[in-house]
Amino acid sequence: MLRADLDAIDIKILKELQQDGRITNVELAERVGISAPPCLRRVRKLEEAGIIEGYHALLNGQKLGFDLTAFCMVGLKRQSDADLKGFAATVQQWPLVREAWMVNGDSDFLLRCTAENLTQFQDFVIEVLTADEHVDTVRTMLTIRQVKQLGLVEV
C-alpha cells in the first residue's frame, strides 16, 4: 500500500490512532465518520501493509526516575559496511540508547540516550560508548527541556 492508495478516511484513521492508540474501534469509527466493521477492516489493512507498525504506551521518563536525556553524535573509525552494521548491532545491546540513527555529515550515528542522572550517562559514555572498538569520536549534547513531541509522521 502506497500513500497514493490511502484515501481521506485512511488518513483520518492514522491521525486518530497516532493521537490515541488506545481508542476503541467504535470511537475511532465515529471520529472518522464510518461504521465500526469497515473501520476495523481498514485498520487491519493498514497494519498488514506495515503502515501501522505497532502500538505502545508513551512513558514519562522523569516520573520513572530518568532525569537525563542526551544526544550523542558518534563517528566511527571506518565506514565500511561491516563496521556500520557491527556498530548498529552493538547499539542494540545498550539500554540507555533509546533511539539510534545512521546519519551522514560530521557523524555516522546519532543516539538518543536516557539515563537516571548525569553520572550514569557519563559512565556509559566513558566506559561503554567510547570504549567500543568501532568508535573514533563522540560528541554529546545534554538536553535542557523538550519543547515539542508529536507522532513520528505527519499524515
N, C-alpha and C positions, 0 to 999 in steps of 0.2 A: 504494500500500500504506500503510495507516494503522497506527498502533500496535495498534489492535484486531485487525488482520489478522495480527499476529505471534503465533505460538504459543511455547510454552516452549522448543522446540528452536531457533527463530529467535533468541530472546533469548540462549540459551546460545552460539550461534554468534557473535553480536555481541560478547558479553563476551569470548570467547576471542580473537577477531580484534583487539579493542581492546587486549588484553594483549600479543598477539604476532601481528603482521600477516604474519610470515614462516612461520607454522606451515604444514605441509603439509596438503593436504586429507585425507589418510589419518589423520594425528594429530588433526586437528580433528574428523573424524567419530568417532574413538574417544572423544575427550573429551566430545562431546555425546550419544553413545550411539546413533548411527545408522551405516549403511554409507556408504562413500565416494561412490558415484554420487548418491544423493539429497542428500547433504551439499553436493556441488558444485552441484547444481541449485538448492538453497536459497540458496547464496552468490551465484550468478549472478542469481537473482531479487531478492535484496537490493541487489545492485549496480545492476540495471536500474531498480529503483524509486527509486534515488538515496539509499537509506538508508546504504549504504556508498559514500562519495564517492571514495575512493581509498586508496592505501597509501603510506606514506612511512617513512623512517628518522628516528628521533629522535636528533639530534646533540647532543653535549656541547659547548656553546659555549665554555666555559672552556678545554677541551683544544685547541680550534681557535684560541685567542687572542682570543676575545671575552669579556673580563672584566667588562663592564658591562652590566647590564640596567636599564632605567629606563622609567618610565611618564610620558607627557605628557598632560595634560588641556588640550585646545585649545578655545578659544572663538572663534567666527567673528564677523566684523564684522556680517554679515547672515545670517539663517537662511532665505533664500529657497531654493526647490527648486534653482534654478540654482547658487547658491553652495554648497549642501551637496553637490550632485553634482560641482561643479567641484573642491572640495577633496578629495572622495573619489577622484576621478580622479588628482589630483596626488599624493596619498599613494602611489599605485601605483608611482610613479617613484622613491621613496626607499628604497634598500636597507636602511638602518638600521631602518626601520619594519617590524617582522615581523608585527604584527597591528594592525588598526585597527577600531575600533567606533564607530558613531554612537550617541550616548547622549543622555539627557535629564538635566536638572538644571542645575548650575552651568556645565557644559561641553557642547560639541557633539560632540566626538570624544575618545576615549581611545586613545592609541597606545602599543604596547609596542615599545620600541626596544632593539636590541642593538648595542653598539659595542666596539671593541678596548680603549678606555680613556676616561677622563673627558674628555680634551682633544678626542678625536674626537666625543664626544657633545655637548660644549659648542659646538664649531664647527658641528655640524649644527643645534642649537637656535638659535644666534645668526645664522648666515649663511643657513640654508635655511628652517627652520620659521617663525621669527618674521618673516622677510622675505617670506613668501608673501603675496600680495595679499588672500587671504581671512581671514587670521589677525588676530585682535584681541588675545587673551590666551593665554599659555602658562604652565601651572604644571607643574613637573617633580617627580618623586619618584624618587630613586635607591633601588634595592633593596639590601638587606643580604645576604639569603640566601633561596633558595627552600626552603620547608618542606613543600610538597606539590605533586605533579604526577600527575594521573590522566588517563585518557581524557577527552575533552570531554563525554561524556554518560554518565550512569548508566543502564544498561539493566537 
